[in-house]
Amino acid sequence: MADTIKVLGICGSLRAASYNRMALKAAADNLPPGMSLEIFDKMIEIPPYNEDVKTKGFPPAVAELRAKIKGADALLFATPEYNYSISGVLKNAIDWASRPPEPAFDGKPAAIMGASMGIHGSSRAQYHLRQILVGINVMTLTKPEVMIPQAQNKFDAQGNLNDAVTKQFIADLMLALAAWTKKIKG
């Protein structure tokens, strides 16, 4: 592992004004020293998973996602909650990136956070995502948990996080992810 811990942020929402995308931006603004965060921005280009397509090779956006996951030291997922679960977009990207050869996620340290307009802050989606990540051998950090409820009241019109408590939760998560990554990667 290099001196800088490279984190890849993966947002489970396609919406341009997504609170989860805003949460990833807030994470990028609250990194500990020695950590960088790149947000994968081509989720909309990933086609629905189809084994017939895969036999001809990974589509370009999928190949790029897989390469970015492999090149990252750690992952940060920001998930919305749709019908008590993660979005189909996020599950689809995970399905593509987890396929052989050389599944991209295998052994990667990761953290999860999520924002929603409701009072649960994506808690049910986060727990479901944890189940999925166990199945593909992602080493998911268990604490702290960052659930951002009523997100519409915590971000300004420009997408900046304006809630000091949430900023501290995200900063604590990134600090914990740095320590977790060092522990996992040695």
mmCIF file of the C-alpha atoms, coordinates in Angstrom:
data_MODEL
# 
_entry.id   MODEL 
# 
loop_
_atom_site.group_PDB 
_atom_site.id 
_atom_site.type_symbol 
_atom_site.label_atom_id 
_atom_site.label_alt_id 
_atom_site.label_comp_id 
_atom_site.label_asym_id 
_atom_site.label_entity_id 
_atom_site.label_seq_id 
_atom_site.pdbx_PDB_ins_code 
_atom_site.Cartn_x 
_atom_site.Cartn_y 
_atom_site.Cartn_z 
_atom_site.occupancy 
_atom_site.B_iso_or_equiv 
_atom_site.pdbx_formal_charge 
_atom_site.auth_seq_id 
_atom_site.auth_comp_id 
_atom_site.auth_asym_id 
_atom_site.auth_atom_id 
_atom_site.pdbx_PDB_model_num 
ATOM 1   C CA . MET A 1 1   ? 0.000   0.000   0.000   1.00 0.00 ? 1   MET A CA 1 
ATOM 2   C CA . ALA A 1 2   ? 1.288   3.459   -0.919  1.00 0.00 ? 2   ALA A CA 1 
ATOM 3   C CA . ASP A 1 3   ? 1.711   6.310   1.553   1.00 0.00 ? 3   ASP A CA 1 
ATOM 4   C CA . THR A 1 4   ? -1.691  7.681   0.533   1.00 0.00 ? 4   THR A CA 1 
ATOM 5   C CA . ILE A 1 5   ? -4.723  5.459   1.051   1.00 0.00 ? 5   ILE A CA 1 
ATOM 6   C CA . LYS A 1 6   ? -6.701  5.638   -2.190  1.00 0.00 ? 6   LYS A CA 1 
ATOM 7   C CA . VAL A 1 7   ? -10.451 5.310   -1.603  1.00 0.00 ? 7   VAL A CA 1 
ATOM 8   C CA . LEU A 1 8   ? -12.990 4.779   -4.364  1.00 0.00 ? 8   LEU A CA 1 
ATOM 9   C CA . GLY A 1 9   ? -16.422 6.234   -3.649  1.00 0.00 ? 9   GLY A CA 1 
ATOM 10  C CA . ILE A 1 10  ? -19.386 4.402   -5.165  1.00 0.00 ? 10  ILE A CA 1 
ATOM 11  C CA . CYS A 1 11  ? -22.777 6.117   -5.127  1.00 0.00 ? 11  CYS A CA 1 
ATOM 12  C CA . GLY A 1 12  ? -25.914 4.014   -5.460  1.00 0.00 ? 12  GLY A CA 1 
ATOM 13  C CA . SER A 1 13  ? -27.961 6.844   -6.943  1.00 0.00 ? 13  SER A CA 1 
ATOM 14  C CA . LEU A 1 14  ? -28.018 8.203   -10.476 1.00 0.00 ? 14  LEU A CA 1 
ATOM 15  C CA . ARG A 1 15  ? -29.744 11.458  -9.542  1.00 0.00 ? 15  ARG A CA 1 
ATOM 16  C CA . ALA A 1 16  ? -27.599 14.533  -10.198 1.00 0.00 ? 16  ALA A CA 1 
ATOM 17  C CA . ALA A 1 17  ? -28.753 16.130  -6.925  1.00 0.00 ? 17  ALA A CA 1 
ATOM 18  C CA . SER A 1 18  ? -28.422 12.887  -4.955  1.00 0.00 ? 18  SER A CA 1 
ATOM 19  C CA . TYR A 1 19  ? -27.918 13.339  -1.227  1.00 0.00 ? 19  TYR A CA 1 
ATOM 20  C CA . ASN A 1 20  ? -25.668 10.280  -1.335  1.00 0.00 ? 20  ASN A CA 1 
ATOM 21  C CA . ARG A 1 21  ? -23.443 11.917  -3.935  1.00 0.00 ? 21  ARG A CA 1 
ATOM 22  C CA . MET A 1 22  ? -23.397 14.979  -1.683  1.00 0.00 ? 22  MET A CA 1 
ATOM 23  C CA . ALA A 1 23  ? -22.406 12.736  1.240   1.00 0.00 ? 23  ALA A CA 1 
ATOM 24  C CA . LEU A 1 24  ? -19.470 11.390  -0.801  1.00 0.00 ? 24  LEU A CA 1 
ATOM 25  C CA . LYS A 1 25  ? -18.423 14.974  -1.515  1.00 0.00 ? 25  LYS A CA 1 
ATOM 26  C CA . ALA A 1 26  ? -18.612 15.679  2.224   1.00 0.00 ? 26  ALA A CA 1 
ATOM 27  C CA . ALA A 1 27  ? -16.402 12.639  2.833   1.00 0.00 ? 27  ALA A CA 1 
ATOM 28  C CA . ALA A 1 28  ? -13.882 13.988  0.313   1.00 0.00 ? 28  ALA A CA 1 
ATOM 29  C CA . ASP A 1 29  ? -13.913 17.289  2.221   1.00 0.00 ? 29  ASP A CA 1 
ATOM 30  C CA . ASN A 1 30  ? -13.325 15.553  5.578   1.00 0.00 ? 30  ASN A CA 1 
ATOM 31  C CA . LEU A 1 31  ? -10.501 13.105  4.888   1.00 0.00 ? 31  LEU A CA 1 
ATOM 32  C CA . PRO A 1 32  ? -7.737  12.455  7.367   1.00 0.00 ? 32  PRO A CA 1 
ATOM 33  C CA . PRO A 1 33  ? -4.169  13.216  6.259   1.00 0.00 ? 33  PRO A CA 1 
ATOM 34  C CA . GLY A 1 34  ? -2.794  10.556  3.925   1.00 0.00 ? 34  GLY A CA 1 
ATOM 35  C CA . MET A 1 35  ? -6.114  9.642   2.294   1.00 0.00 ? 35  MET A CA 1 
ATOM 36  C CA . SER A 1 36  ? -7.604  10.532  -1.090  1.00 0.00 ? 36  SER A CA 1 
ATOM 37  C CA . LEU A 1 37  ? -11.097 9.892   -2.433  1.00 0.00 ? 37  LEU A CA 1 
ATOM 38  C CA . GLU A 1 38  ? -12.153 9.482   -6.059  1.00 0.00 ? 38  GLU A CA 1 
ATOM 39  C CA . ILE A 1 39  ? -15.855 9.155   -6.845  1.00 0.00 ? 39  ILE A CA 1 
ATOM 40  C CA . PHE A 1 40  ? -16.808 6.767   -9.649  1.00 0.00 ? 40  PHE A CA 1 
ATOM 41  C CA . ASP A 1 41  ? -19.063 8.820   -11.924 1.00 0.00 ? 41  ASP A CA 1 
ATOM 42  C CA . LYS A 1 42  ? -20.156 6.422   -14.656 1.00 0.00 ? 42  LYS A CA 1 
ATOM 43  C CA . MET A 1 43  ? -22.843 4.337   -12.916 1.00 0.00 ? 43  MET A CA 1 
ATOM 44  C CA . ILE A 1 44  ? -25.394 5.457   -15.507 1.00 0.00 ? 44  ILE A CA 1 
ATOM 45  C CA . GLU A 1 45  ? -23.262 3.873   -18.259 1.00 0.00 ? 45  GLU A CA 1 
ATOM 46  C CA . ILE A 1 46  ? -23.298 0.383   -16.725 1.00 0.00 ? 46  ILE A CA 1 
ATOM 47  C CA . PRO A 1 47  ? -25.795 -1.807  -18.614 1.00 0.00 ? 47  PRO A CA 1 
ATOM 48  C CA . PRO A 1 48  ? -28.024 -4.353  -16.865 1.00 0.00 ? 48  PRO A CA 1 
ATOM 49  C CA . TYR A 1 49  ? -26.012 -7.440  -15.970 1.00 0.00 ? 49  TYR A CA 1 
ATOM 50  C CA . ASN A 1 50  ? -26.212 -10.079 -18.699 1.00 0.00 ? 50  ASN A CA 1 
ATOM 51  C CA . GLU A 1 51  ? -23.946 -13.134 -18.767 1.00 0.00 ? 51  GLU A CA 1 
ATOM 52  C CA . ASP A 1 52  ? -24.279 -13.266 -22.572 1.00 0.00 ? 52  ASP A CA 1 
ATOM 53  C CA . VAL A 1 53  ? -22.789 -9.765  -22.808 1.00 0.00 ? 53  VAL A CA 1 
ATOM 54  C CA . LYS A 1 54  ? -20.042 -10.691 -20.330 1.00 0.00 ? 54  LYS A CA 1 
ATOM 55  C CA . THR A 1 55  ? -18.899 -13.616 -22.502 1.00 0.00 ? 55  THR A CA 1 
ATOM 56  C CA . LYS A 1 56  ? -17.954 -11.017 -25.142 1.00 0.00 ? 56  LYS A CA 1 
ATOM 57  C CA . GLY A 1 57  ? -16.037 -8.940  -22.588 1.00 0.00 ? 57  GLY A CA 1 
ATOM 58  C CA . PHE A 1 58  ? -16.861 -6.361  -19.984 1.00 0.00 ? 58  PHE A CA 1 
ATOM 59  C CA . PRO A 1 59  ? -18.576 -3.204  -21.280 1.00 0.00 ? 59  PRO A CA 1 
ATOM 60  C CA . PRO A 1 60  ? -16.297 -0.120  -21.051 1.00 0.00 ? 60  PRO A CA 1 
ATOM 61  C CA . ALA A 1 61  ? -17.908 1.412   -17.930 1.00 0.00 ? 61  ALA A CA 1 
ATOM 62  C CA . VAL A 1 62  ? -17.792 -1.970  -16.185 1.00 0.00 ? 62  VAL A CA 1 
ATOM 63  C CA . ALA A 1 63  ? -14.154 -2.481  -17.135 1.00 0.00 ? 63  ALA A CA 1 
ATOM 64  C CA . GLU A 1 64  ? -13.369 0.988   -15.781 1.00 0.00 ? 64  GLU A CA 1 
ATOM 65  C CA . LEU A 1 65  ? -15.232 0.321   -12.518 1.00 0.00 ? 65  LEU A CA 1 
ATOM 66  C CA . ARG A 1 66  ? -13.429 -2.987  -12.061 1.00 0.00 ? 66  ARG A CA 1 
ATOM 67  C CA . ALA A 1 67  ? -10.047 -1.355  -12.701 1.00 0.00 ? 67  ALA A CA 1 
ATOM 68  C CA . LYS A 1 68  ? -10.794 1.474   -10.268 1.00 0.00 ? 68  LYS A CA 1 
ATOM 69  C CA . ILE A 1 69  ? -11.886 -0.991  -7.576  1.00 0.00 ? 69  ILE A CA 1 
ATOM 70  C CA . LYS A 1 70  ? -8.740  -3.069  -8.080  1.00 0.00 ? 70  LYS A CA 1 
ATOM 71  C CA . GLY A 1 71  ? -6.578  0.059   -7.979  1.00 0.00 ? 71  GLY A CA 1 
ATOM 72  C CA . ALA A 1 72  ? -8.175  1.391   -4.798  1.00 0.00 ? 72  ALA A CA 1 
ATOM 73  C CA . ASP A 1 73  ? -6.921  0.560   -1.337  1.00 0.00 ? 73  ASP A CA 1 
ATOM 74  C CA . ALA A 1 74  ? -10.438 0.850   0.099   1.00 0.00 ? 74  ALA A CA 1 
ATOM 75  C CA . LEU A 1 75  ? -14.029 1.502   -0.922  1.00 0.00 ? 75  LEU A CA 1 
ATOM 76  C CA . LEU A 1 76  ? -16.705 3.870   0.366   1.00 0.00 ? 76  LEU A CA 1 
ATOM 77  C CA . PHE A 1 77  ? -20.301 3.070   -0.545  1.00 0.00 ? 77  PHE A CA 1 
ATOM 78  C CA . ALA A 1 78  ? -23.041 5.716   -0.281  1.00 0.00 ? 78  ALA A CA 1 
ATOM 79  C CA . THR A 1 79  ? -26.395 4.046   -0.609  1.00 0.00 ? 79  THR A CA 1 
ATOM 80  C CA . PRO A 1 80  ? -29.910 5.372   -0.831  1.00 0.00 ? 80  PRO A CA 1 
ATOM 81  C CA . GLU A 1 81  ? -32.756 3.195   0.410   1.00 0.00 ? 81  GLU A CA 1 
ATOM 82  C CA . TYR A 1 82  ? -35.335 1.970   -2.083  1.00 0.00 ? 82  TYR A CA 1 
ATOM 83  C CA . ASN A 1 83  ? -38.066 -0.325  -0.764  1.00 0.00 ? 83  ASN A CA 1 
ATOM 84  C CA . TYR A 1 84  ? -36.029 -1.327  2.313   1.00 0.00 ? 84  TYR A CA 1 
ATOM 85  C CA . SER A 1 85  ? -32.996 -2.229  0.205   1.00 0.00 ? 85  SER A CA 1 
ATOM 86  C CA . ILE A 1 86  ? -30.231 -0.846  -1.974  1.00 0.00 ? 86  ILE A CA 1 
ATOM 87  C CA . SER A 1 87  ? -30.930 0.568   -5.411  1.00 0.00 ? 87  SER A CA 1 
ATOM 88  C CA . GLY A 1 88  ? -30.997 -1.693  -8.438  1.00 0.00 ? 88  GLY A CA 1 
ATOM 89  C CA . VAL A 1 89  ? -28.246 0.491   -9.900  1.00 0.00 ? 89  VAL A CA 1 
ATOM 90  C CA . LEU A 1 90  ? -25.885 -0.333  -7.038  1.00 0.00 ? 90  LEU A CA 1 
ATOM 91  C CA . LYS A 1 91  ? -26.730 -4.041  -7.022  1.00 0.00 ? 91  LYS A CA 1 
ATOM 92  C CA . ASN A 1 92  ? -26.196 -4.190  -10.786 1.00 0.00 ? 92  ASN A CA 1 
ATOM 93  C CA . ALA A 1 93  ? -22.751 -2.551  -10.507 1.00 0.00 ? 93  ALA A CA 1 
ATOM 94  C CA . ILE A 1 94  ? -21.798 -4.967  -7.720  1.00 0.00 ? 94  ILE A CA 1 
ATOM 95  C CA . ASP A 1 95  ? -22.957 -7.925  -9.823  1.00 0.00 ? 95  ASP A CA 1 
ATOM 96  C CA . TRP A 1 96  ? -20.807 -6.820  -12.766 1.00 0.00 ? 96  TRP A CA 1 
ATOM 97  C CA . ALA A 1 97  ? -17.690 -6.030  -10.720 1.00 0.00 ? 97  ALA A CA 1 
ATOM 98  C CA . SER A 1 98  ? -17.854 -9.215  -8.644  1.00 0.00 ? 98  SER A CA 1 
ATOM 99  C CA . ARG A 1 99  ? -17.719 -11.590 -11.614 1.00 0.00 ? 99  ARG A CA 1 
ATOM 100 C CA . PRO A 1 100 ? -14.677 -13.657 -12.529 1.00 0.00 ? 100 PRO A CA 1 
ATOM 101 C CA . PRO A 1 101 ? -12.073 -13.575 -13.742 1.00 0.00 ? 101 PRO A CA 1 
ATOM 102 C CA . GLU A 1 102 ? -10.381 -11.858 -10.822 1.00 0.00 ? 102 GLU A CA 1 
ATOM 103 C CA . PRO A 1 103 ? -13.403 -10.517 -8.928  1.00 0.00 ? 103 PRO A CA 1 
ATOM 104 C CA . ALA A 1 104 ? -12.595 -6.875  -8.232  1.00 0.00 ? 104 ALA A CA 1 
ATOM 105 C CA . PHE A 1 105 ? -14.000 -6.692  -4.705  1.00 0.00 ? 105 PHE A CA 1 
ATOM 106 C CA . ASP A 1 106 ? -12.204 -9.684  -3.192  1.00 0.00 ? 106 ASP A CA 1 
ATOM 107 C CA . GLY A 1 107 ? -10.608 -8.749  0.139   1.00 0.00 ? 107 GLY A CA 1 
ATOM 108 C CA . LYS A 1 108 ? -11.159 -4.978  -0.177  1.00 0.00 ? 108 LYS A CA 1 
ATOM 109 C CA . PRO A 1 109 ? -11.686 -2.957  2.993   1.00 0.00 ? 109 PRO A CA 1 
ATOM 110 C CA . ALA A 1 110 ? -14.838 -0.850  2.791   1.00 0.00 ? 110 ALA A CA 1 
ATOM 111 C CA . ALA A 1 111 ? -17.133 1.493   4.667   1.00 0.00 ? 111 ALA A CA 1 
ATOM 112 C CA . ILE A 1 112 ? -20.800 2.264   4.129   1.00 0.00 ? 112 ILE A CA 1 
ATOM 113 C CA . MET A 1 113 ? -22.859 5.388   4.648   1.00 0.00 ? 113 MET A CA 1 
ATOM 114 C CA . GLY A 1 114 ? -26.167 6.585   3.340   1.00 0.00 ? 114 GLY A CA 1 
ATOM 115 C CA . ALA A 1 115 ? -28.587 9.466   3.252   1.00 0.00 ? 115 ALA A CA 1 
ATOM 116 C CA . SER A 1 116 ? -32.327 9.587   2.886   1.00 0.00 ? 116 SER A CA 1 
ATOM 117 C CA . MET A 1 117 ? -35.168 12.042  3.298   1.00 0.00 ? 117 MET A CA 1 
ATOM 118 C CA . GLY A 1 118 ? -36.818 9.751   5.854   1.00 0.00 ? 118 GLY A CA 1 
ATOM 119 C CA . ILE A 1 119 ? -36.025 9.215   9.508   1.00 0.00 ? 119 ILE A CA 1 
ATOM 120 C CA . HIS A 1 120 ? -33.989 6.020   9.078   1.00 0.00 ? 120 HIS A CA 1 
ATOM 121 C CA . GLY A 1 121 ? -31.127 7.484   7.040   1.00 0.00 ? 121 GLY A CA 1 
ATOM 122 C CA . SER A 1 122 ? -30.881 4.385   4.791   1.00 0.00 ? 122 SER A CA 1 
ATOM 123 C CA . SER A 1 123 ? -30.329 2.004   7.730   1.00 0.00 ? 123 SER A CA 1 
ATOM 124 C CA . ARG A 1 124 ? -32.200 -0.922  6.154   1.00 0.00 ? 124 ARG A CA 1 
ATOM 125 C CA . ALA A 1 125 ? -30.372 -0.495  2.842   1.00 0.00 ? 125 ALA A CA 1 
ATOM 126 C CA . GLN A 1 126 ? -27.037 -0.368  4.636   1.00 0.00 ? 126 GLN A CA 1 
ATOM 127 C CA . TYR A 1 127 ? -27.736 -3.608  6.475   1.00 0.00 ? 127 TYR A CA 1 
ATOM 128 C CA . HIS A 1 128 ? -28.776 -5.268  3.219   1.00 0.00 ? 128 HIS A CA 1 
ATOM 129 C CA . LEU A 1 129 ? -25.631 -3.977  1.499   1.00 0.00 ? 129 LEU A CA 1 
ATOM 130 C CA . ARG A 1 130 ? -23.542 -5.486  4.307   1.00 0.00 ? 130 ARG A CA 1 
ATOM 131 C CA . GLN A 1 131 ? -25.108 -8.892  3.567   1.00 0.00 ? 131 GLN A CA 1 
ATOM 132 C CA . ILE A 1 132 ? -24.252 -8.575  -0.119  1.00 0.00 ? 132 ILE A CA 1 
ATOM 133 C CA . LEU A 1 133 ? -20.675 -7.491  0.592   1.00 0.00 ? 133 LEU A CA 1 
ATOM 134 C CA . VAL A 1 134 ? -20.099 -10.480 2.890   1.00 0.00 ? 134 VAL A CA 1 
ATOM 135 C CA . GLY A 1 135 ? -20.932 -12.730 -0.054  1.00 0.00 ? 135 GLY A CA 1 
ATOM 136 C CA . ILE A 1 136 ? -18.230 -11.182 -2.235  1.00 0.00 ? 136 ILE A CA 1 
ATOM 137 C CA . ASN A 1 137 ? -15.564 -11.083 0.489   1.00 0.00 ? 137 ASN A CA 1 
ATOM 138 C CA . VAL A 1 138 ? -15.496 -7.349  1.115   1.00 0.00 ? 138 VAL A CA 1 
ATOM 139 C CA . MET A 1 139 ? -14.069 -6.526  4.553   1.00 0.00 ? 139 MET A CA 1 
ATOM 140 C CA . THR A 1 140 ? -16.699 -4.041  5.701   1.00 0.00 ? 140 THR A CA 1 
ATOM 141 C CA . LEU A 1 141 ? -16.018 -1.736  8.631   1.00 0.00 ? 141 LEU A CA 1 
ATOM 142 C CA . THR A 1 142 ? -18.741 -2.192  11.248  1.00 0.00 ? 142 THR A CA 1 
ATOM 143 C CA . LYS A 1 143 ? -18.399 1.029   13.251  1.00 0.00 ? 143 LYS A CA 1 
ATOM 144 C CA . PRO A 1 144 ? -19.028 3.888   13.137  1.00 0.00 ? 144 PRO A CA 1 
ATOM 145 C CA . GLU A 1 145 ? -22.280 3.785   11.222  1.00 0.00 ? 145 GLU A CA 1 
ATOM 146 C CA . VAL A 1 146 ? -23.217 6.892   9.260   1.00 0.00 ? 146 VAL A CA 1 
ATOM 147 C CA . MET A 1 147 ? -26.910 7.194   8.551   1.00 0.00 ? 147 MET A CA 1 
ATOM 148 C CA . ILE A 1 148 ? -28.019 10.629  7.427   1.00 0.00 ? 148 ILE A CA 1 
ATOM 149 C CA . PRO A 1 149 ? -31.771 11.034  8.061   1.00 0.00 ? 149 PRO A CA 1 
ATOM 150 C CA . GLN A 1 150 ? -33.781 13.958  6.724   1.00 0.00 ? 150 GLN A CA 1 
ATOM 151 C CA . ALA A 1 151 ? -30.953 14.751  4.353   1.00 0.00 ? 151 ALA A CA 1 
ATOM 152 C CA . GLN A 1 152 ? -32.939 17.522  2.691   1.00 0.00 ? 152 GLN A CA 1 
ATOM 153 C CA . ASN A 1 153 ? -32.306 19.575  5.858   1.00 0.00 ? 153 ASN A CA 1 
ATOM 154 C CA . LYS A 1 154 ? -28.566 18.841  6.066   1.00 0.00 ? 154 LYS A CA 1 
ATOM 155 C CA . PHE A 1 155 ? -27.288 19.952  2.661   1.00 0.00 ? 155 PHE A CA 1 
ATOM 156 C CA . ASP A 1 156 ? -27.510 23.424  1.134   1.00 0.00 ? 156 ASP A CA 1 
ATOM 157 C CA . ALA A 1 157 ? -28.627 24.280  -2.406  1.00 0.00 ? 157 ALA A CA 1 
ATOM 158 C CA . GLN A 1 158 ? -25.041 23.849  -3.687  1.00 0.00 ? 158 GLN A CA 1 
ATOM 159 C CA . GLY A 1 159 ? -24.804 20.334  -2.207  1.00 0.00 ? 159 GLY A CA 1 
ATOM 160 C CA . ASN A 1 160 ? -22.595 21.256  0.737   1.00 0.00 ? 160 ASN A CA 1 
ATOM 161 C CA . LEU A 1 161 ? -23.137 19.528  4.059   1.00 0.00 ? 161 LEU A CA 1 
ATOM 162 C CA . ASN A 1 162 ? -24.168 22.168  6.593   1.00 0.00 ? 162 ASN A CA 1 
ATOM 163 C CA . ASP A 1 163 ? -24.766 19.939  9.632   1.00 0.00 ? 163 ASP A CA 1 
ATOM 164 C CA . ALA A 1 164 ? -21.811 19.890  12.053  1.00 0.00 ? 164 ALA A CA 1 
ATOM 165 C CA . VAL A 1 165 ? -22.825 16.625  13.739  1.00 0.00 ? 165 VAL A CA 1 
ATOM 166 C CA . THR A 1 166 ? -23.077 14.790  10.410  1.00 0.00 ? 166 THR A CA 1 
ATOM 167 C CA . LYS A 1 167 ? -19.737 16.255  9.287   1.00 0.00 ? 167 LYS A CA 1 
ATOM 168 C CA . GLN A 1 168 ? -18.141 14.839  12.425  1.00 0.00 ? 168 GLN A CA 1 
ATOM 169 C CA . PHE A 1 169 ? -19.757 11.412  11.856  1.00 0.00 ? 169 PHE A CA 1 
ATOM 170 C CA . ILE A 1 170 ? -18.352 11.347  8.312   1.00 0.00 ? 170 ILE A CA 1 
ATOM 171 C CA . ALA A 1 171 ? -14.899 12.516  9.461   1.00 0.00 ? 171 ALA A CA 1 
ATOM 172 C CA . ASP A 1 172 ? -14.920 9.775   12.118  1.00 0.00 ? 172 ASP A CA 1 
ATOM 173 C CA . LEU A 1 173 ? -15.919 7.193   9.495   1.00 0.00 ? 173 LEU A CA 1 
ATOM 174 C CA . MET A 1 174 ? -13.065 8.208   7.215   1.00 0.00 ? 174 MET A CA 1 
ATOM 175 C CA . LEU A 1 175 ? -10.580 8.079   10.076  1.00 0.00 ? 175 LEU A CA 1 
ATOM 176 C CA . ALA A 1 176 ? -11.844 4.607   11.007  1.00 0.00 ? 176 ALA A CA 1 
ATOM 177 C CA . LEU A 1 177 ? -11.647 3.495   7.358   1.00 0.00 ? 177 LEU A CA 1 
ATOM 178 C CA . ALA A 1 178 ? -8.009  4.632   7.222   1.00 0.00 ? 178 ALA A CA 1 
ATOM 179 C CA . ALA A 1 179 ? -7.163  2.567   10.322  1.00 0.00 ? 179 ALA A CA 1 
ATOM 180 C CA . TRP A 1 180 ? -9.202  -0.410  9.034   1.00 0.00 ? 180 TRP A CA 1 
ATOM 181 C CA . THR A 1 181 ? -7.461  -0.299  5.664   1.00 0.00 ? 181 THR A CA 1 
ATOM 182 C CA . LYS A 1 182 ? -4.025  -0.262  7.284   1.00 0.00 ? 182 LYS A CA 1 
ATOM 183 C CA . LYS A 1 183 ? -5.034  -3.210  9.456   1.00 0.00 ? 183 LYS A CA 1 
ATOM 184 C CA . ILE A 1 184 ? -6.421  -5.250  6.525   1.00 0.00 ? 184 ILE A CA 1 
ATOM 185 C CA . LYS A 1 185 ? -3.695  -4.366  4.034   1.00 0.00 ? 185 LYS A CA 1 
ATOM 186 C CA . GLY A 1 186 ? -0.856  -4.606  6.546   1.00 0.00 ? 186 GLY A CA 1 
# 
